[in-house]
């Protein structure tokens, strides 16, 4: 069996409820014998970007050496990941593949003071392109995500040089959208070529 280490990163206001697909995924991967790190990031209701970046670096550094290193980021943690890449922090360069799920758009983040600082502002968008991301990086979102009114391709795909994968009717891929489990993401974790599907 290929040795893999997974870092699963949650979004805003997520206290890692047991019925969320990320918790489900962490449990399934652990049962299969993989190393899984699914941390509770500090102050998820009022997060601080610098604190989260420090935590991201610490958890990336702790992933097992010699294994395939995989990151699965949902919602606000997608922006966390993009900040780390744009700032040239060392951790992301050591990752083998990444799944970015349902990032909220900058226009939505701007409406909430608690997370407004996670927007890609200033020269950060210019510093992000497909060459700076770990390869492969996949970007996926619901085609009706209420937190992505511009659509994921316009909000992030074009900027990152990625073709976003749209999942019909998946909304924000959260509990409200019925994502207590998501077998397709488990398939991707085990095989990076697997097609991502809604449910």
KOLTOR-129260 format. One record per residue: chain; z, y, x of N, C-alpha, C, CB in turn. Coordinates in Angstrom, 1 decimal. Glycine has a CB too. Layout:
["A", [Z, Y, X], [Z, Y, X], [Z, Y, X], [Z, Y, X]]
...
END
This chain:
["A", [0.0, -1.2, 0.8], [0.0, 0.0, 0.0], [0.0, 1.2, 0.9], [1.2, 0.0, -1.0]]
["A", [-0.8, 2.2, 0.5], [-0.8, 3.5, 1.2], [0.5, 4.2, 1.1], [-2.0, 4.4, 0.8]]
["A", [1.1, 4.7, 2.1], [2.3, 5.4, 2.1], [2.0, 6.9, 1.7], [3.1, 5.4, 3.4]]
["A", [2.6, 7.3, 0.6], [2.4, 8.7, 0.1], [3.7, 9.4, -0.1], [1.6, 8.7, -1.2]]
["A", [3.7, 10.7, 0.2], [4.9, 11.6, -0.1], [4.4, 12.6, -1.1], [5.5, 12.2, 1.2]]
["A", [5.1, 12.8, -2.2], [4.7, 13.8, -3.2], [5.8, 14.9, -3.4], [4.6, 13.0, -4.6]]
["A", [5.3, 16.1, -3.5], [6.1, 17.2, -3.8], [5.6, 17.8, -5.1], [6.1, 18.4, -2.7]]
["A", [6.5, 17.7, -6.1], [6.2, 18.1, -7.5], [6.9, 19.5, -7.8], [6.6, 17.1, -8.6]]
["A", [6.1, 20.5, -8.2], [6.7, 21.8, -8.3], [6.6, 22.3, -9.7], [6.0, 22.8, -7.3]]
["A", [7.7, 22.8, -10.3], [7.7, 23.2, -11.7], [7.4, 24.7, -11.9], [9.0, 22.8, -12.3]]
["A", [7.3, 25.1, -13.1], [7.0, 26.5, -13.4], [8.2, 27.3, -13.9], [6.0, 26.5, -14.4]]
["A", [7.9, 28.4, -14.4], [8.9, 29.4, -14.9], [9.7, 28.7, -16.1], [8.3, 30.7, -15.4]]
["A", [11.0, 29.0, -16.1], [11.9, 28.5, -17.2], [12.0, 27.0, -17.3], [11.5, 29.1, -18.5]]
["A", [11.5, 26.3, -16.3], [11.5, 24.8, -16.3], [12.7, 24.3, -15.6], [10.2, 24.2, -15.7]]
["A", [13.6, 23.7, -16.3], [14.8, 23.1, -15.8], [14.7, 21.6, -15.6], [16.1, 23.4, -16.7]]
["A", [13.5, 21.1, -15.4], [13.1, 19.7, -15.2], [13.6, 18.8, -16.3], [13.7, 19.3, -13.8]]
["A", [13.3, 19.1, -17.6], [13.7, 18.3, -18.6], [13.1, 16.9, -18.5], [13.3, 18.9, -20.0]]
["A", [13.9, 15.9, -18.9], [13.5, 14.5, -18.7], [12.2, 14.1, -19.4], [14.6, 13.5, -19.1]]
["A", [11.9, 14.9, -20.5], [10.8, 14.5, -21.3], [9.5, 15.3, -20.9], [11.1, 14.8, -22.8]]
["A", [9.5, 16.0, -19.8], [8.4, 16.8, -19.3], [7.5, 15.8, -18.5], [8.8, 18.0, -18.5]]
["A", [6.2, 16.0, -18.5], [5.3, 15.1, -17.7], [5.6, 15.0, -16.2], [3.9, 15.4, -18.0]]
["A", [6.1, 16.1, -15.7], [6.4, 16.1, -14.3], [7.6, 15.2, -14.0], [6.7, 17.6, -13.8]]
["A", [8.6, 15.2, -14.8], [9.7, 14.3, -14.7], [9.3, 12.8, -14.8], [10.9, 14.6, -15.7]]
["A", [8.4, 12.6, -15.9], [7.8, 11.3, -16.1], [7.1, 10.9, -14.9], [6.9, 11.4, -17.3]]
["A", [6.3, 11.8, -14.3], [5.5, 11.4, -13.1], [6.4, 11.1, -11.9], [4.5, 12.6, -12.7]]
["A", [7.4, 11.9, -11.7], [8.3, 11.6, -10.6], [8.9, 10.2, -10.7], [9.4, 12.7, -10.5]]
["A", [9.3, 9.9, -11.9], [9.9, 8.6, -12.2], [8.9, 7.4, -11.9], [10.5, 8.5, -13.6]]
["A", [7.7, 7.6, -12.4], [6.7, 6.5, -12.2], [6.4, 6.3, -10.7], [5.4, 6.9, -13.0]]
["A", [6.2, 7.4, -10.0], [5.9, 7.3, -8.6], [7.0, 6.7, -7.8], [5.5, 8.7, -8.0]]
["A", [8.2, 7.1, -8.1], [9.4, 6.5, -7.5], [9.5, 5.0, -7.7], [10.7, 7.2, -7.9]]
["A", [9.2, 4.6, -8.9], [9.2, 3.2, -9.3], [8.2, 2.4, -8.5], [9.0, 3.0, -10.8]]
["A", [7.1, 3.1, -8.1], [6.0, 2.4, -7.4], [6.3, 2.4, -5.9], [4.7, 3.1, -7.6]]
["A", [7.4, 3.0, -5.4], [7.8, 3.0, -4.1], [7.4, 4.1, -3.2], [7.3, 1.8, -3.5]]
["A", [6.9, 5.2, -3.8], [6.5, 6.4, -3.1], [7.7, 7.3, -2.9], [5.3, 7.1, -3.8]]
["A", [7.7, 8.1, -1.8], [8.6, 9.2, -1.7], [8.3, 10.3, -2.6], [8.7, 9.7, -0.2]]
["A", [9.2, 10.8, -3.4], [9.0, 11.9, -4.3], [10.1, 12.9, -4.2], [9.0, 11.3, -5.8]]
["A", [9.6, 14.2, -4.0], [10.6, 15.3, -4.0], [10.2, 16.2, -5.2], [10.5, 16.1, -2.7]]
["A", [11.2, 16.3, -6.1], [10.9, 17.1, -7.4], [12.1, 18.0, -7.5], [10.8, 16.1, -8.6]]
["A", [12.1, 19.1, -6.7], [13.3, 20.0, -6.7], [13.5, 20.9, -7.8], [13.3, 20.8, -5.4]]
["A", [14.7, 21.2, -8.2], [15.0, 22.3, -9.1], [14.9, 23.6, -8.2], [16.4, 22.2, -9.8]]
["A", [13.9, 24.4, -8.4], [13.8, 25.7, -7.7], [14.8, 26.6, -8.2], [12.4, 26.3, -7.8]]
["A", [15.3, 27.5, -7.3], [16.4, 28.4, -7.7], [16.1, 29.4, -8.9], [16.9, 29.2, -6.5]]
["A", [17.0, 29.6, -9.7], [16.9, 30.6, -10.8], [15.6, 30.5, -11.5], [17.1, 32.0, -10.2]]
["A", [15.3, 29.4, -12.1], [13.9, 29.3, -12.8], [13.7, 30.2, -13.9], [13.8, 27.9, -13.3]]
["A", [14.7, 30.8, -14.5], [14.5, 31.8, -15.6], [14.2, 33.2, -15.0], [15.8, 31.8, -16.5]]
["A", [14.7, 33.5, -13.8], [14.4, 34.8, -13.2], [14.1, 34.5, -11.7], [15.7, 35.7, -13.4]]
["A", [13.0, 33.9, -11.4], [12.7, 33.5, -10.0], [12.4, 34.6, -9.1], [11.6, 32.5, -10.0]]
["A", [12.7, 34.4, -7.8], [12.4, 35.3, -6.8], [11.3, 34.7, -5.9], [13.7, 35.7, -6.0]]
["A", [10.2, 35.4, -5.7], [9.1, 34.8, -5.0], [9.5, 34.4, -3.5], [7.9, 35.8, -4.9]]
["A", [10.2, 35.3, -2.9], [10.6, 35.0, -1.5], [11.5, 33.8, -1.4], [11.3, 36.2, -0.8]]
["A", [12.4, 33.7, -2.3], [13.3, 32.5, -2.3], [12.5, 31.3, -2.6], [14.5, 32.7, -3.4]]
["A", [11.6, 31.3, -3.5], [10.8, 30.1, -3.8], [9.9, 29.8, -2.6], [10.0, 30.4, -5.1]]
["A", [9.4, 30.8, -1.9], [8.6, 30.5, -0.7], [9.4, 29.8, 0.3], [8.0, 31.8, -0.2]]
["A", [10.6, 30.2, 0.5], [11.5, 29.6, 1.5], [11.8, 28.1, 1.1], [12.9, 30.3, 1.6]]
["A", [12.0, 27.9, -0.2], [12.3, 26.5, -0.7], [11.0, 25.7, -0.5], [12.7, 26.6, -2.2]]
["A", [9.9, 26.2, -0.8], [8.6, 25.5, -0.7], [8.5, 25.1, 0.8], [7.4, 26.4, -1.1]]
["A", [8.7, 26.0, 1.7], [8.6, 25.6, 3.1], [9.5, 24.5, 3.5], [8.8, 26.9, 4.0]]
["A", [10.7, 24.6, 3.0], [11.8, 23.6, 3.3], [11.4, 22.2, 2.8], [13.1, 24.0, 2.8]]
["A", [10.9, 22.2, 1.6], [10.5, 20.9, 1.0], [9.3, 20.3, 1.6], [10.4, 21.0, -0.5]]
["A", [8.3, 21.2, 2.0], [7.1, 20.7, 2.7], [7.5, 20.1, 4.0], [6.1, 21.8, 2.8]]
["A", [8.4, 20.8, 4.7], [8.8, 20.3, 6.0], [9.5, 19.0, 5.9], [9.7, 21.3, 6.7]]
["A", [10.2, 18.7, 4.8], [10.9, 17.5, 4.6], [10.1, 16.3, 4.2], [12.0, 17.7, 3.7]]
["A", [8.8, 16.5, 3.9], [8.0, 15.3, 3.5], [7.8, 14.4, 4.7], [6.6, 15.8, 2.9]]
["A", [7.7, 13.1, 4.4], [7.7, 12.1, 5.5], [6.4, 12.3, 6.3], [7.6, 10.7, 4.8]]
["A", [6.7, 12.2, 7.6], [5.6, 12.3, 8.6], [4.8, 11.0, 8.5], [6.1, 12.6, 10.0]]
["A", [3.5, 11.0, 8.8], [2.7, 9.8, 8.8], [2.3, 9.3, 7.5], [3.4, 8.8, 9.5]]
["A", [2.6, 10.0, 6.4], [2.2, 9.6, 5.1], [1.2, 10.6, 4.5], [3.4, 9.5, 4.1]]
["A", [0.5, 10.1, 3.5], [-0.4, 11.1, 2.8], [0.5, 12.0, 2.0], [-1.4, 10.3, 1.9]]
["A", [0.3, 13.3, 2.2], [1.2, 14.3, 1.6], [0.4, 15.0, 0.5], [1.7, 15.4, 2.7]]
["A", [1.0, 14.9, -0.7], [0.4, 15.4, -1.9], [1.3, 16.3, -2.7], [0.0, 14.1, -2.8]]
["A", [0.7, 17.4, -3.1], [1.4, 18.4, -3.9], [0.8, 18.5, -5.3], [1.4, 19.8, -3.2]]
["A", [1.7, 18.5, -6.3], [1.3, 18.7, -7.7], [2.1, 19.9, -8.2], [1.6, 17.4, -8.6]]
["A", [1.4, 21.0, -8.5], [2.1, 22.3, -8.9], [1.6, 22.6, -10.3], [1.7, 23.4, -7.9]]
["A", [2.6, 23.0, -11.1], [2.3, 23.4, -12.5], [2.7, 24.8, -12.8], [3.0, 22.5, -13.5]]
["A", [1.9, 25.5, -13.5], [2.2, 26.9, -14.0], [2.5, 27.9, -12.9], [3.3, 26.8, -15.0]]
["A", [3.7, 28.4, -13.0], [4.1, 29.5, -12.0], [4.1, 29.0, -10.6], [5.5, 30.0, -12.3]]
["A", [4.3, 27.7, -10.4], [4.3, 27.2, -9.0], [2.9, 27.1, -8.4], [4.9, 25.8, -9.0]]
["A", [1.9, 27.2, -9.2], [0.5, 27.3, -8.7], [0.4, 28.7, -8.0], [-0.5, 27.2, -9.8]]
["A", [1.0, 29.7, -8.6], [1.0, 31.0, -7.9], [1.9, 31.0, -6.7], [1.5, 32.1, -8.9]]
["A", [3.0, 30.3, -6.7], [3.8, 30.1, -5.5], [2.9, 29.5, -4.4], [5.0, 29.2, -5.8]]
["A", [2.2, 28.5, -4.7], [1.4, 27.8, -3.7], [0.3, 28.7, -3.2], [0.7, 26.5, -4.3]]
["A", [-0.3, 29.5, -4.1], [-1.4, 30.4, -3.6], [-0.9, 31.5, -2.7], [-2.1, 31.0, -4.8]]
["A", [0.3, 32.0, -3.0], [1.0, 33.0, -2.1], [1.2, 32.4, -0.8], [2.3, 33.5, -2.7]]
["A", [1.7, 31.2, -0.7], [2.0, 30.5, 0.6], [0.7, 30.4, 1.4], [2.6, 29.2, 0.4]]
["A", [-0.4, 30.0, 0.7], [-1.7, 29.9, 1.4], [-2.2, 31.2, 1.9], [-2.7, 29.2, 0.5]]
["A", [-2.2, 32.2, 1.0], [-2.7, 33.5, 1.3], [-1.9, 34.2, 2.5], [-2.7, 34.4, 0.1]]
["A", [-0.6, 33.9, 2.5], [0.2, 34.5, 3.6], [0.1, 33.7, 4.9], [1.6, 34.6, 3.1]]
["A", [-0.6, 32.6, 4.9], [-0.8, 31.8, 6.1], [0.5, 31.1, 6.5], [-1.2, 32.7, 7.2]]
["A", [1.3, 30.8, 5.6], [2.5, 30.0, 5.9], [2.1, 28.7, 6.4], [3.5, 29.9, 4.7]]
["A", [2.9, 28.1, 7.3], [2.4, 26.8, 8.0], [2.4, 25.6, 7.1], [3.2, 26.6, 9.2]]
["A", [3.3, 25.5, 6.2], [3.5, 24.3, 5.4], [2.2, 23.7, 4.7], [4.5, 24.4, 4.4]]
["A", [1.5, 24.6, 4.0], [0.4, 24.1, 3.2], [-0.7, 23.5, 4.1], [-0.2, 25.2, 2.5]]
["A", [-0.9, 23.9, 5.3], [-1.9, 23.3, 6.2], [-1.7, 21.8, 6.5], [-2.0, 24.1, 7.5]]
["A", [-0.4, 21.4, 6.3], [-0.1, 20.0, 6.6], [-0.3, 19.1, 5.4], [1.2, 19.9, 7.1]]
["A", [-0.7, 19.6, 4.3], [-0.9, 18.8, 3.0], [-2.3, 18.2, 2.9], [-0.6, 19.7, 1.8]]
["A", [-2.3, 17.0, 2.4], [-3.6, 16.3, 2.4], [-4.4, 16.6, 1.1], [-3.4, 14.8, 2.5]]
["A", [-3.7, 16.7, 0.0], [-4.4, 17.1, -1.2], [-3.5, 17.7, -2.2], [-5.1, 15.9, -1.9]]
["A", [-4.0, 18.5, -3.1], [-3.2, 19.4, -4.0], [-3.9, 19.4, -5.4], [-3.2, 20.8, -3.5]]
["A", [-3.0, 19.3, -6.4], [-3.4, 19.5, -7.8], [-2.7, 20.7, -8.3], [-3.1, 18.2, -8.6]]
["A", [-3.5, 21.7, -8.8], [-3.0, 23.0, -9.3], [-3.3, 22.9, -10.9], [-3.7, 24.2, -8.7]]
["A", [-2.2, 22.9, -11.6], [-2.3, 22.7, -13.1], [-1.8, 23.9, -13.8], [-1.4, 21.5, -13.5]]
["A", [-2.7, 24.4, -14.7], [-2.4, 25.5, -15.7], [-1.7, 26.7, -15.1], [-1.6, 24.9, -16.7]]
["A", [-2.3, 27.4, -14.1], [-1.7, 28.6, -13.6], [-1.8, 29.7, -14.7], [-2.4, 29.1, -12.3]]
["A", [-0.8, 30.5, -14.9], [-0.9, 31.6, -15.8], [-1.6, 32.8, -15.1], [0.5, 32.1, -16.3]]
["A", [-2.4, 33.5, -15.9], [-3.2, 34.6, -15.3], [-2.4, 35.8, -15.0], [-4.3, 35.0, -16.3]]
["A", [-2.9, 36.6, -14.1], [-2.2, 37.8, -13.7], [-1.9, 38.7, -14.8], [-3.0, 38.5, -12.6]]
["A", [-2.8, 38.8, -15.8], [-2.6, 39.7, -16.9], [-1.4, 39.2, -17.8], [-3.9, 39.7, -17.8]]
["A", [-1.2, 38.0, -17.8], [0.0, 37.4, -18.6], [1.2, 37.7, -17.8], [-0.2, 35.9, -18.9]]
["A", [1.2, 37.4, -16.5], [2.4, 37.6, -15.6], [2.8, 39.0, -15.7], [2.1, 37.1, -14.2]]
["A", [1.9, 40.0, -15.7], [2.2, 41.4, -15.7], [3.0, 41.8, -16.9], [0.9, 42.2, -15.7]]
["A", [3.0, 41.0, -18.0], [3.8, 41.3, -19.2], [5.3, 40.9, -19.1], [3.2, 40.7, -20.4]]
["A", [5.6, 40.2, -18.1], [7.0, 39.7, -17.9], [7.6, 40.1, -16.6], [7.0, 38.1, -18.1]]
["A", [8.6, 41.0, -16.7], [9.2, 41.5, -15.4], [9.8, 40.4, -14.5], [10.3, 42.5, -15.7]]
["A", [10.2, 39.3, -15.1], [10.8, 38.2, -14.4], [9.9, 37.5, -13.4], [11.4, 37.2, -15.3]]
["A", [8.6, 37.6, -13.8], [7.6, 36.8, -12.9], [6.4, 37.7, -12.5], [7.1, 35.6, -13.7]]
["A", [6.5, 39.0, -12.8], [5.4, 39.9, -12.5], [5.1, 39.9, -11.0], [5.7, 41.3, -12.9]]
["A", [6.1, 39.7, -10.1], [6.0, 39.7, -8.7], [5.2, 38.5, -8.2], [7.3, 39.7, -8.1]]
["A", [4.9, 37.5, -9.0], [4.1, 36.3, -8.6], [2.6, 36.6, -8.7], [4.5, 35.1, -9.4]]
["A", [2.2, 37.7, -9.3], [0.8, 37.9, -9.4], [0.1, 38.1, -8.0], [0.5, 39.2, -10.2]]
["A", [-1.1, 37.7, -8.0], [-1.9, 37.9, -6.7], [-2.4, 39.4, -6.7], [-3.1, 36.9, -6.6]]
["A", [-1.7, 40.2, -6.0], [-2.0, 41.6, -5.9], [-2.3, 42.1, -4.5], [-0.8, 42.4, -6.5]]
["A", [-2.7, 43.3, -4.4], [-3.0, 43.9, -3.0], [-4.2, 43.1, -2.4], [-1.8, 43.8, -2.1]]
["A", [-4.0, 42.7, -1.1], [-5.1, 42.1, -0.4], [-5.0, 40.6, -0.5], [-5.1, 42.5, 1.0]]
["A", [-4.0, 40.0, -1.3], [-3.9, 38.6, -1.4], [-5.2, 37.9, -1.9], [-2.7, 38.2, -2.2]]
["A", [-5.8, 38.4, -3.0], [-7.0, 37.8, -3.5], [-8.1, 37.7, -2.4], [-7.6, 38.5, -4.7]]
["A", [-8.2, 38.7, -1.6], [-9.3, 38.7, -0.6], [-9.0, 37.7, 0.5], [-9.4, 40.1, 0.1]]
["A", [-7.8, 37.3, 0.7], [-7.4, 36.4, 1.7], [-7.5, 34.9, 1.2], [-6.0, 36.6, 2.2]]
["A", [-7.8, 34.8, -0.1], [-7.9, 33.4, -0.7], [-9.3, 33.0, -0.9], [-7.1, 33.3, -2.0]]
["A", [-9.7, 31.9, -0.4], [-11.0, 31.4, -0.7], [-11.0, 29.9, -0.4], [-12.2, 32.1, 0.2]]
["A", [-12.0, 29.2, -0.8], [-12.1, 27.8, -0.7], [-11.8, 27.2, 0.7], [-13.4, 27.3, -1.2]]
["A", [-12.1, 28.0, 1.7], [-11.9, 27.5, 3.1], [-10.4, 27.5, 3.5], [-12.6, 28.4, 4.1]]
["A", [-9.5, 28.2, 2.8], [-8.2, 28.3, 3.2], [-7.3, 27.2, 2.5], [-7.6, 29.7, 3.0]]
["A", [-7.8, 26.6, 1.5], [-7.1, 25.6, 0.7], [-7.1, 24.2, 1.4], [-7.5, 25.6, -0.7]]
["A", [-6.1, 23.5, 1.3], [-6.2, 22.1, 1.7], [-7.3, 21.4, 0.9], [-4.8, 21.3, 1.5]]
["A", [-8.0, 20.5, 1.6], [-9.1, 19.8, 1.0], [-8.8, 18.3, 0.8], [-10.4, 20.0, 1.8]]
["A", [-8.9, 17.8, -0.4], [-9.3, 18.5, -1.6], [-8.2, 19.1, -2.4], [-10.0, 17.5, -2.5]]
["A", [-8.5, 20.3, -3.0], [-7.7, 20.9, -3.9], [-8.4, 20.9, -5.3], [-7.3, 22.4, -3.5]]
["A", [-7.7, 20.5, -6.3], [-8.3, 20.5, -7.7], [-7.5, 21.4, -8.6], [-8.3, 19.0, -8.2]]
["A", [-8.3, 22.1, -9.4], [-7.7, 23.1, -10.3], [-8.0, 22.6, -11.8], [-8.3, 24.5, -10.1]]
["A", [-7.0, 22.5, -12.6], [-7.2, 21.9, -13.9], [-6.4, 22.7, -14.9], [-6.8, 20.4, -14.0]]
["A", [-6.9, 22.9, -16.1], [-6.2, 23.7, -17.2], [-6.8, 23.3, -18.5], [-6.3, 25.2, -16.9]]
["A", [-6.0, 23.5, -19.6], [-6.5, 23.4, -20.9], [-7.6, 24.4, -21.2], [-5.4, 23.4, -21.9]]
["A", [-8.5, 24.0, -22.0], [-9.6, 25.0, -22.4], [-9.1, 26.0, -23.4], [-10.8, 24.3, -23.0]]
["A", [-7.8, 25.9, -23.9], [-7.3, 26.7, -24.9], [-5.9, 27.2, -24.4], [-7.2, 26.0, -26.2]]
["A", [-5.7, 27.3, -23.1], [-4.3, 27.7, -22.6], [-4.0, 29.1, -23.0], [-4.3, 27.6, -21.1]]
["A", [-2.9, 29.3, -23.8], [-2.6, 30.7, -24.2], [-2.2, 31.6, -23.1], [-1.5, 30.7, -25.2]]
["A", [-1.9, 31.0, -21.9], [-1.5, 31.9, -20.8], [-2.6, 32.1, -19.8], [-0.3, 31.2, -20.0]]
["A", [-3.8, 31.7, -20.3], [-5.0, 32.0, -19.5], [-6.1, 32.5, -20.4], [-5.5, 30.6, -18.8]]
["A", [-5.9, 33.7, -20.9], [-6.9, 34.2, -21.9], [-8.3, 34.4, -21.3], [-6.4, 35.5, -22.5]]
["A", [-8.4, 34.7, -20.0], [-9.7, 34.9, -19.4], [-10.4, 33.6, -19.1], [-9.5, 35.7, -18.1]]
["A", [-9.6, 32.5, -19.2], [-10.2, 31.2, -18.8], [-9.8, 30.9, -17.3], [-11.7, 31.1, -19.0]]
["A", [-9.6, 29.7, -17.0], [-9.2, 29.3, -15.6], [-10.2, 29.6, -14.6], [-8.7, 27.9, -15.6]]
["A", [-11.5, 29.4, -15.0], [-12.5, 29.6, -14.0], [-12.6, 31.1, -13.6], [-13.9, 29.1, -14.5]]
["A", [-12.6, 32.0, -14.6], [-12.6, 33.4, -14.3], [-11.4, 33.9, -13.6], [-12.9, 34.2, -15.6]]
["A", [-10.2, 33.4, -14.0], [-9.0, 33.8, -13.5], [-8.7, 33.3, -12.0], [-7.8, 33.4, -14.3]]
["A", [-9.1, 32.1, -11.8], [-8.8, 31.5, -10.5], [-9.9, 30.7, -9.8], [-7.6, 30.6, -10.6]]
["A", [-10.7, 30.0, -10.6], [-11.7, 29.2, -10.0], [-12.7, 29.9, -9.1], [-12.5, 28.5, -11.0]]
["A", [-13.2, 31.0, -9.6], [-14.2, 31.8, -8.8], [-13.5, 32.3, -7.5], [-14.8, 33.0, -9.6]]
["A", [-12.3, 32.8, -7.6], [-11.6, 33.4, -6.5], [-11.3, 32.3, -5.4], [-10.2, 33.9, -7.0]]
["A", [-11.0, 31.1, -5.9], [-10.7, 30.0, -4.9], [-11.9, 29.2, -4.4], [-9.7, 29.1, -5.5]]
["A", [-13.0, 29.5, -5.0], [-14.2, 28.7, -4.7], [-14.1, 27.3, -5.2], [-14.4, 28.7, -3.2]]
["A", [-13.5, 27.1, -6.3], [-13.3, 25.8, -6.9], [-13.9, 25.8, -8.3], [-11.8, 25.5, -7.0]]
["A", [-14.4, 24.6, -8.7], [-14.9, 24.4, -10.1], [-13.8, 23.9, -10.9], [-16.2, 23.5, -10.1]]
["A", [-13.2, 24.7, -11.8], [-12.1, 24.3, -12.6], [-12.5, 23.1, -13.5], [-11.5, 25.4, -13.3]]
["A", [-11.5, 22.2, -13.7], [-11.7, 21.1, -14.7], [-11.0, 21.5, -16.0], [-11.1, 19.8, -14.1]]
["A", [-11.7, 21.5, -17.1], [-11.2, 21.9, -18.3], [-10.8, 20.7, -19.2], [-12.1, 22.8, -19.1]]
["A", [-9.6, 20.7, -19.7], [-9.2, 19.6, -20.6], [-9.1, 20.1, -22.0], [-7.8, 19.1, -20.1]]
["A", [-9.9, 19.5, -22.9], [-10.0, 20.1, -24.3], [-8.7, 19.9, -25.0], [-11.1, 19.4, -25.0]]
["A", [-8.2, 21.0, -25.6], [-7.1, 21.0, -26.5], [-5.8, 20.7, -25.8], [-7.2, 20.0, -27.5]]
["A", [-5.7, 20.9, -24.4], [-4.5, 20.6, -23.7], [-3.6, 21.8, -23.6], [-4.9, 20.1, -22.3]]
["A", [-4.0, 23.0, -24.0], [-3.1, 24.2, -24.0], [-2.6, 24.4, -22.6], [-2.0, 24.1, -25.0]]
["A", [-1.2, 24.5, -22.5], [-0.6, 24.8, -21.2], [-0.1, 23.6, -20.5], [0.5, 25.8, -21.4]]
["A", [-0.5, 22.4, -21.0], [-0.1, 21.1, -20.4], [1.4, 21.1, -20.2], [-0.8, 20.9, -19.1]]
["A", [2.1, 21.4, -21.3], [3.6, 21.5, -21.2], [4.1, 20.7, -22.4], [4.1, 22.9, -21.2]]
["A", [5.4, 20.7, -22.6], [6.0, 20.0, -23.7], [5.5, 20.5, -25.1], [7.5, 20.1, -23.7]]
["A", [5.3, 21.8, -25.2], [4.8, 22.3, -26.5], [3.4, 21.7, -26.8], [4.8, 23.8, -26.4]]
["A", [2.7, 21.4, -25.8], [1.3, 20.8, -26.0], [1.4, 19.3, -26.1], [0.4, 21.2, -24.9]]
["A", [2.6, 18.7, -26.1], [2.7, 17.3, -26.2], [2.7, 16.5, -24.9], [1.7, 16.8, -27.1]]
["A", [2.8, 17.1, -23.8], [2.7, 16.5, -22.5], [4.1, 16.0, -22.0], [2.1, 17.4, -21.5]]
["A", [4.6, 15.0, -22.7], [5.8, 14.3, -22.2], [5.5, 13.3, -21.2], [6.6, 13.7, -23.3]]
["A", [4.3, 12.7, -21.3], [3.7, 11.8, -20.3], [2.3, 12.2, -20.1], [3.8, 10.3, -20.7]]
["A", [1.7, 11.9, -19.0], [0.3, 12.2, -18.7], [-0.3, 11.2, -17.8], [0.2, 13.7, -18.1]]
["A", [-0.7, 10.0, -18.3], [-1.1, 8.9, -17.5], [-2.2, 9.3, -16.5], [-1.6, 7.8, -18.3]]
["A", [-3.1, 10.2, -16.9], [-4.2, 10.6, -16.0], [-3.7, 11.2, -14.7], [-5.1, 11.6, -16.8]]
["A", [-2.7, 12.0, -14.7], [-2.2, 12.6, -13.5], [-1.6, 11.5, -12.6], [-1.2, 13.7, -13.8]]
["A", [-1.0, 10.5, -13.1], [-0.5, 9.4, -12.3], [-1.7, 8.7, -11.6], [0.3, 8.4, -13.2]]
["A", [-2.8, 8.5, -12.4], [-4.0, 7.9, -11.8], [-4.5, 8.7, -10.6], [-5.1, 7.7, -12.8]]
["A", [-4.5, 10.1, -10.8], [-4.9, 11.0, -9.7], [-4.0, 10.9, -8.5], [-5.0, 12.4, -10.2]]
["A", [-2.7, 10.8, -8.8], [-1.8, 10.7, -7.6], [-2.0, 9.4, -6.8], [-0.3, 10.7, -8.2]]
["A", [-2.4, 8.4, -7.4], [-2.7, 7.1, -6.8], [-4.1, 7.0, -6.2], [-2.4, 6.0, -7.7]]
["A", [-5.0, 7.8, -6.8], [-6.4, 7.8, -6.3], [-7.0, 9.2, -6.5], [-7.3, 6.8, -7.1]]
["A", [-7.1, 10.0, -5.4], [-7.6, 11.3, -5.5], [-8.9, 11.6, -6.1], [-7.5, 11.9, -4.1]]
["A", [-9.7, 10.5, -6.2], [-11.0, 10.6, -6.9], [-11.0, 10.4, -8.4], [-12.0, 9.6, -6.3]]
["A", [-9.8, 10.0, -8.9], [-9.7, 9.7, -10.3], [-10.0, 11.0, -11.2], [-8.3, 9.2, -10.7]]
["A", [-10.7, 10.7, -12.3], [-11.0, 11.8, -13.2], [-9.8, 12.2, -14.0], [-12.1, 11.4, -14.2]]
["A", [-9.5, 13.5, -14.1], [-8.4, 14.0, -14.9], [-8.8, 14.1, -16.4], [-7.9, 15.3, -14.3]]
["A", [-8.0, 13.6, -17.2], [-8.3, 13.6, -18.7], [-7.1, 14.2, -19.4], [-8.6, 12.2, -19.2]]
["A", [-7.4, 14.7, -20.6], [-6.3, 15.1, -21.5], [-5.6, 13.9, -22.0], [-6.8, 16.0, -22.7]]
["A", [-4.3, 13.7, -21.7], [-3.6, 12.5, -22.1], [-4.0, 11.4, -21.3], [-3.7, 12.2, -23.6]]
END
